[in-house]
Amino acid sequence: MLKIMVQKYGGTSVSTADKRVLVVQRISAALQEGYRVVVVVSAMGRDGDSYATDTLKSLALQEYSDVARRELDLIMSCGEIISAVVMSATLSREGITACALSGAQAGLVTDGCYGGAEVVDCRPEKLKEMLEQTIVPVVAGFQGVDAVGELNTMGRGGSDTTAVILGAALHAEKVEIYTDVPGIMTADPRVLKEARVIEQITYGEVCQLAYEGARVIHPRAVEVAMRNNVNVVVRNLEEEGPGTLITGEHLMQEGSFSTRGRRAVSGIAHTTDLVQFFIQFTEPNPMGELEIFQRIAEAEINIDLISVFPLVKAFTVKDEHSLKVEQILKGLDAQYLIDPDCAKISIVGVGMHAIPGVMARVVESLHAQGIKIKQTGDSNITISLLIGKQDLPKAVKTLHDSFQLNGSH
């Protein structure tokens, strides 16, 4: 049975000739360890770079602002195909037999949704044949074709998802995601320089961190990994550290998941530019409440941190949507107050449900620093708090220190 590894390289990792040399070194090392390697690539660079996805999309839209989604998918898929061809040529130049493939050629069948497709089937027979012949397939991420041959792109995080799907279909030992950070961090290092790499973390924790604002790996890719028990490692292309292993709770290293040994909190995530709305009723009004939330939903506005009491409803929206929400509330003659310039900070940890007193420590720590908690929300492994945007750096450091995330993890 073949020993298979899937490696995914993001846009910055394949953006220059020097970076691509490092990619070749990573692939060569895996081959020397006895792995058969499948490579998945994103489009080169970021918005503004010549072959980045957003650049290609803008190229079409500047000619005609109402380009059909089908045509947008065609042009947006080109960035990954360019990356695949260039990376395959680079490997061949270094003496590694490689072959560039589109998502369709790699066997990815999508649901026909332009711009945000999901993969409904994966037929990896061609990849298996190549691996048996010691050919390195270099697959364009972010894309596939539907049942009638129409090309679809997969939206944000599509290349991560491509890699995990291929890893599951090929029964790979692991999927390595190479990015420009050393792994999943205990907090955003741009906000807290003391943030550390988390050595091991569960699928559920990573999903929550991603949903709450961390941007290292797309939650959809993690969900696919969780459903298929695929081990995922997030690593930095230019550093030799082990990165972060994302795996199932039952596969964590022995001892690290005992109630006594397990940390209550694994990491901290945040989102900014939020606005809090308070809607006030003089008496209970279920139908009026329902109409408010229906109108907001019809405007395709996501709301968060919802607190519902008989006479008060509180929730948050992104700042960019606040004016539209105000228009809706005014149109319904609703009485409301708004609190702008808010941020949400979330602590995430599968150990929280087994350790009492976590919320008490959160409140005590923030209170001691004079940080006002405006609203809270929680789930089984997450506690989220709404605070003033100006308090965010202090709050991240306070909670990071309080839950001792600076130590070995």
C-alpha positions as CSV (number, residue, x, y, z in Angstrom):
1,M,0.0,0.0,0.0
2,L,1.4,3.4,-1.0
3,K,2.4,5.8,1.7
4,I,0.8,9.1,0.6
5,M,1.1,12.7,1.6
6,V,-0.8,15.7,0.3
7,Q,1.0,19.1,0.5
8,K,-0.8,22.3,-0.2
9,Y,1.1,25.5,-0.9
10,G,-0.6,28.9,-0.6
11,G,-0.2,31.9,-3.0
12,T,2.7,33.5,-1.2
13,S,4.5,30.1,-1.1
14,V,4.6,29.8,-4.9
15,S,4.8,33.6,-5.7
16,T,8.5,33.8,-6.5
17,A,11.3,31.7,-7.9
18,D,13.1,31.7,-4.5
19,K,9.9,30.5,-2.7
20,R,9.4,27.8,-5.3
21,V,12.9,26.5,-4.6
22,L,11.8,26.0,-1.0
23,V,8.7,24.2,-2.1
24,V,10.9,21.8,-4.2
25,Q,13.0,21.2,-1.1
26,R,9.9,20.3,1.0
27,I,8.6,17.9,-1.7
28,S,12.0,16.3,-2.1
29,A,12.3,15.7,1.7
30,A,8.9,14.0,1.7
31,L,9.9,11.8,-1.3
32,Q,13.1,10.8,0.5
33,E,11.0,9.8,3.5
34,G,9.2,7.3,1.2
35,Y,6.0,9.3,0.6
36,R,4.3,9.5,-2.7
37,V,3.3,13.2,-2.8
38,V,0.3,15.0,-4.3
39,V,0.8,18.8,-4.4
40,V,-2.1,21.3,-4.4
41,V,-1.4,25.0,-5.2
42,S,-3.2,28.3,-4.9
43,A,-2.9,31.2,-7.4
44,M,0.4,33.1,-7.1
45,G,0.5,36.0,-4.8
46,R,-2.3,38.2,-3.5
47,D,-4.6,40.9,-4.9
48,G,-2.6,43.2,-7.2
49,D,-0.1,40.5,-8.2
50,S,-0.3,39.6,-11.9
51,Y,-1.8,36.1,-11.5
52,A,-3.7,36.4,-8.2
53,T,-7.3,35.3,-8.2
54,D,-8.7,38.8,-7.3
55,T,-6.5,40.4,-10.0
56,L,-7.9,38.1,-12.7
57,K,-11.4,38.7,-11.5
58,S,-10.9,42.5,-11.6
59,L,-9.5,42.1,-15.1
60,A,-12.9,40.8,-16.3
61,L,-15.0,43.2,-14.2
62,Q,-13.2,46.3,-15.4
63,E,-14.4,45.6,-18.9
64,Y,-18.0,44.8,-17.9
65,S,-19.3,45.1,-14.4
66,D,-22.0,42.5,-14.8
67,V,-20.0,39.5,-15.9
68,A,-21.9,36.3,-15.5
69,R,-20.8,34.1,-12.7
70,R,-20.0,31.3,-15.1
71,E,-17.5,33.4,-16.9
72,L,-16.1,34.8,-13.6
73,D,-15.4,31.2,-12.5
74,L,-13.6,30.5,-15.7
75,I,-11.2,33.4,-15.3
76,M,-10.7,32.9,-11.6
77,S,-9.7,29.3,-12.1
78,C,-6.8,30.4,-14.3
79,G,-4.6,31.5,-11.4
80,E,-4.3,28.1,-9.9
81,I,-3.8,26.4,-13.3
82,I,-0.9,28.9,-13.9
83,S,0.6,28.0,-10.5
84,A,0.2,24.3,-11.2
85,V,2.0,24.5,-14.6
86,V,4.8,26.7,-13.2
87,M,5.3,24.5,-10.1
88,S,5.3,21.3,-12.3
89,A,7.9,22.8,-14.6
90,T,10.0,23.8,-11.6
91,L,9.9,20.2,-10.2
92,S,10.8,18.8,-13.6
93,R,13.8,21.1,-13.9
94,E,15.0,19.8,-10.6
95,G,14.7,16.2,-11.7
96,I,11.4,15.3,-10.1
97,T,8.9,13.9,-12.6
98,A,5.7,16.0,-12.2
99,C,2.4,16.6,-14.1
100,A,0.1,19.6,-13.7
101,L,-3.6,18.9,-13.4
102,S,-6.8,21.0,-13.2
103,G,-9.3,20.2,-10.5
104,A,-11.4,18.4,-13.0
105,Q,-8.5,16.2,-14.2
106,A,-7.8,15.4,-10.6
107,G,-11.3,14.0,-10.3
108,L,-13.1,16.7,-8.3
109,V,-16.8,16.8,-9.1
110,T,-18.7,19.8,-7.8
111,D,-22.4,20.7,-7.2
112,G,-22.7,23.3,-10.0
113,C,-22.7,26.4,-7.7
114,Y,-20.6,29.1,-9.3
115,G,-18.3,30.9,-7.0
116,G,-18.9,28.8,-3.9
117,A,-19.1,25.2,-5.1
118,E,-18.9,22.2,-2.8
119,V,-17.3,18.9,-3.9
120,V,-19.9,16.1,-4.1
121,D,-17.6,13.4,-5.4
122,C,-13.9,12.7,-5.8
123,R,-12.6,10.2,-8.4
124,P,-8.8,9.9,-7.7
125,E,-8.0,7.0,-10.1
126,K,-5.8,9.2,-12.3
127,L,-3.9,10.5,-9.3
128,K,-3.4,6.9,-8.0
129,E,-2.0,5.8,-11.4
130,M,0.5,8.7,-11.3
131,L,1.6,8.0,-7.8
132,E,2.2,4.3,-8.6
133,Q,4.4,5.6,-11.5
134,T,6.3,7.9,-9.0
135,I,4.9,11.0,-10.8
136,V,4.1,14.0,-8.5
137,P,0.7,15.4,-9.5
138,V,0.5,19.1,-9.1
139,V,-3.2,20.0,-8.7
140,A,-4.8,23.3,-9.2
141,G,-6.8,24.0,-6.1
142,F,-10.1,25.9,-5.6
143,Q,-11.9,24.3,-8.5
144,G,-13.7,21.3,-10.1
145,V,-16.4,20.5,-12.6
146,D,-20.0,19.6,-12.2
147,A,-21.8,16.6,-13.6
148,V,-22.3,18.3,-17.0
149,G,-18.7,19.5,-17.3
150,E,-19.2,23.2,-16.1
151,L,-16.2,24.6,-14.2
152,N,-16.9,25.8,-10.7
153,T,-14.7,27.6,-8.2
154,M,-15.0,26.8,-4.5
155,G,-14.8,30.2,-2.7
156,R,-12.5,31.3,0.0
157,G,-10.3,28.5,1.4
158,G,-11.0,26.4,-1.7
159,S,-7.4,25.2,-2.1
160,D,-7.2,24.0,1.6
161,T,-10.5,22.1,1.0
162,T,-9.1,20.6,-2.2
163,A,-6.1,19.3,-0.4
164,V,-8.1,17.7,2.4
165,I,-10.6,16.1,0.0
166,L,-7.8,14.6,-2.0
167,G,-6.1,13.5,1.2
168,A,-9.3,11.7,2.3
169,A,-9.9,10.1,-1.1
170,L,-6.4,8.8,-1.3
171,H,-6.2,7.7,2.4
172,A,-3.2,9.9,2.9
173,E,-1.3,9.6,6.1
174,K,-1.5,13.4,6.5
175,V,-2.2,16.7,4.7
176,E,0.4,19.4,5.1
177,I,-0.8,23.0,4.7
178,Y,2.1,25.4,4.0
179,T,1.4,29.0,4.8
180,D,3.2,32.2,6.0
181,V,2.7,31.5,9.7
182,P,4.4,28.8,11.8
183,G,1.1,27.1,12.7
184,I,-2.1,27.7,14.6
185,M,-1.3,30.4,17.2
186,T,-2.6,30.9,20.7
187,A,-3.6,34.4,19.6
188,D,-3.1,36.7,16.6
189,P,0.6,37.6,16.7
190,R,-0.1,41.0,15.1
191,V,-2.1,41.8,18.3
192,L,0.0,39.9,20.8
193,K,3.7,39.3,20.2
194,E,3.9,36.6,22.9
195,A,1.5,34.4,21.0
196,R,2.8,30.8,20.6
197,V,2.3,28.0,18.2
198,I,-0.2,25.3,19.4
199,E,1.5,21.9,18.9
200,Q,-1.8,19.9,18.8
201,I,-5.4,21.0,18.5
202,T,-8.7,19.3,17.8
203,Y,-10.8,19.8,14.7
204,G,-13.5,21.4,16.7
205,E,-11.2,23.9,18.3
206,V,-9.7,25.0,15.0
207,C,-13.2,25.3,13.5
208,Q,-14.2,27.6,16.3
209,L,-11.0,29.7,16.1
210,A,-11.6,30.1,12.4
211,Y,-15.2,31.0,12.8
212,E,-14.3,33.5,15.5
213,G,-11.7,35.3,13.4
214,A,-8.5,33.3,13.1
215,R,-7.6,33.0,9.4
216,V,-4.9,30.3,9.1
217,I,-7.1,27.6,7.7
218,H,-10.6,27.7,6.3
219,P,-13.2,26.0,8.6
220,R,-14.8,24.1,5.6
221,A,-11.4,22.3,5.1
222,V,-11.3,21.4,8.8
223,E,-14.9,20.1,8.7
224,V,-14.0,17.8,5.7
225,A,-10.9,16.6,7.7
226,M,-13.0,15.9,10.7
227,R,-15.6,13.9,8.8
228,N,-12.9,11.8,7.2
229,N,-10.4,11.6,10.1
230,V,-7.6,13.2,8.1
231,N,-4.6,14.5,10.1
232,V,-3.7,18.0,9.0
233,V,-0.5,19.8,9.8
234,V,-0.2,23.6,9.3
235,R,3.4,24.7,8.8
236,N,5.6,27.6,7.7
237,L,7.4,27.1,4.4
238,E,10.5,28.9,5.5
239,E,10.8,27.6,9.1
240,E,11.7,24.1,10.3
241,G,9.3,24.0,13.2
242,P,6.8,21.1,13.4
243,G,3.8,23.4,13.0
244,T,0.4,22.5,14.4
245,L,-1.2,19.0,14.2
246,I,-5.0,19.2,13.7
247,T,-6.5,15.8,14.7
248,G,-9.3,14.1,16.5
249,E,-9.7,14.4,20.2
250,H,-9.1,10.6,20.6
251,L,-5.8,10.8,18.7
252,M,-4.2,13.5,20.8
253,Q,-1.0,12.5,22.6
254,E,-1.5,10.4,25.7
255,G,-2.0,12.4,28.7
256,S,-2.7,15.7,27.0
257,F,-6.5,15.2,27.2
258,S,-6.9,14.1,30.8
259,T,-9.1,16.4,32.8
260,R,-6.2,17.4,35.0
261,G,-3.6,17.8,32.3
262,R,-5.7,19.5,29.6
263,R,-5.7,23.3,29.4
264,A,-9.1,24.9,29.7
265,V,-8.3,27.2,26.8
266,S,-6.3,26.4,23.7
267,G,-6.4,29.7,21.9
268,I,-7.9,33.2,21.5
269,A,-9.5,34.7,18.4
270,H,-11.1,38.0,17.7
271,T,-13.1,40.1,15.2
272,T,-13.3,43.8,15.0
273,D,-15.5,46.5,13.5
274,L,-18.7,45.3,15.1
275,V,-21.8,47.4,16.0
276,Q,-24.1,46.3,18.9
277,F,-27.8,46.9,18.5
278,F,-30.3,47.1,21.5
279,I,-33.9,46.8,20.4
280,Q,-36.4,47.8,23.1
281,F,-40.1,46.8,23.5
282,T,-42.6,48.3,25.9
283,E,-44.3,44.9,26.1
284,P,-43.6,41.4,24.8
285,N,-44.2,41.4,21.0
286,P,-43.2,38.0,19.4
287,M,-44.5,38.9,16.0
288,G,-42.7,42.3,15.9
289,E,-39.5,40.5,17.0
290,L,-39.9,37.9,14.3
291,E,-40.5,40.5,11.6
292,I,-37.3,42.4,12.6
293,F,-35.1,39.3,12.3
294,Q,-36.8,38.2,9.1
295,R,-36.2,41.6,7.4
296,I,-32.5,41.4,8.5
297,A,-32.2,37.9,7.1
298,E,-33.9,39.0,3.8
299,A,-31.2,41.7,3.5
300,E,-28.6,38.8,3.8
301,I,-27.0,40.3,6.9
302,N,-25.4,37.9,9.4
303,I,-26.1,38.7,13.0
304,D,-24.0,37.5,16.0
305,L,-24.0,37.3,19.8
306,I,-27.8,37.3,20.0
307,S,-29.3,37.9,23.5
308,V,-33.1,37.7,23.7
309,F,-35.2,38.9,26.7
310,P,-38.9,39.7,26.8
311,L,-38.4,43.4,26.3
312,V,-34.9,43.7,25.0
313,K,-33.1,42.0,22.0
314,A,-29.4,42.6,21.6
315,F,-27.1,41.5,18.7
316,T,-24.1,42.5,16.7
317,V,-23.5,43.0,13.0
318,K,-20.4,44.1,11.0
319,D,-20.0,47.8,10.8
320,E,-20.5,47.7,7.0
321,H,-24.1,46.4,7.6
322,S,-25.1,48.7,10.4
323,L,-26.6,51.4,8.3
324,K,-28.8,48.9,6.5
325,V,-30.0,47.5,9.8
326,E,-30.8,51.0,11.0
327,Q,-32.9,51.5,7.9
328,I,-34.8,48.3,8.6
329,L,-35.5,49.2,12.2
330,K,-36.6,52.7,11.3
331,G,-38.9,51.3,8.7
332,L,-40.5,49.1,11.4
333,D,-40.7,51.9,13.9
334,A,-38.6,49.9,16.3
335,Q,-37.0,51.6,19.3
336,Y,-33.3,50.9,19.4
337,L,-29.9,52.0,20.6
338,I,-26.5,51.4,18.9
339,D,-23.0,51.0,20.3
340,P,-20.4,51.3,17.6
341,D,-16.6,50.5,17.7
342,C,-17.0,47.1,19.3
343,A,-14.8,44.0,19.1
344,K,-15.5,40.4,19.9
345,I,-12.9,38.3,21.7
346,S,-13.4,34.5,21.9
347,I,-11.6,31.9,24.0
348,V,-11.7,28.4,22.7
349,G,-10.9,25.1,24.3
350,V,-12.3,21.6,24.4
351,G,-11.2,21.4,28.0
352,M,-13.6,24.1,29.2
353,H,-16.6,21.8,29.6
354,A,-14.7,19.7,32.2
355,I,-13.2,22.5,34.2
356,P,-15.5,24.7,36.4
357,G,-14.9,28.4,37.0
358,V,-13.7,29.4,33.5
359,M,-16.2,32.2,33.1
360,A,-15.5,33.5,36.6
361,R,-11.8,33.7,35.7
362,V,-12.6,35.6,32.5
363,V,-14.8,38.1,34.2
364,E,-12.4,38.6,37.1
365,S,-9.4,39.1,34.8
366,L,-11.1,41.6,32.5
367,H,-12.7,43.5,35.5
368,A,-9.2,43.8,37.1
369,Q,-8.0,45.6,33.9
370,G,-11.1,47.9,33.8
371,I,-12.4,46.3,30.6
372,K,-16.2,46.4,30.3
373,I,-18.0,43.4,29.0
374,K,-20.9,44.5,26.9
375,Q,-22.4,41.1,26.0
376,T,-21.5,37.4,26.0
377,G,-22.2,34.2,24.2
378,D,-21.0,30.7,24.6
379,S,-21.0,27.2,23.2
380,N,-19.6,23.9,24.5
381,I,-16.0,24.9,23.7
382,T,-16.2,28.7,23.2
383,I,-16.9,31.8,25.3
384,S,-17.3,35.0,23.4
385,L,-17.3,38.5,24.8
386,L,-18.2,41.9,23.3
387,I,-15.9,44.7,24.4
388,G,-14.9,48.1,23.2
389,K,-12.5,48.0,20.2
390,Q,-10.0,50.1,22.0
391,D,-9.7,47.5,24.8
392,L,-8.9,44.6,22.4
393,P,-5.1,44.4,22.7
394,K,-5.3,44.6,26.5
395,A,-8.1,42.0,26.6
396,V,-6.2,39.6,24.4
397,K,-3.0,39.9,26.6
398,T,-5.0,39.7,29.8
399,L,-6.8,36.5,28.9
400,H,-3.7,35.0,27.3
401,D,-1.8,35.5,30.6
402,S,-4.8,34.5,32.8
403,F,-5.0,31.1,31.0
404,Q,-1.2,30.7,30.9
405,L,-1.0,30.3,27.1
406,N,2.6,31.6,27.2
407,G,3.9,28.2,28.4
408,S,4.6,25.1,26.4
409,H,1.6,24.0,24.5
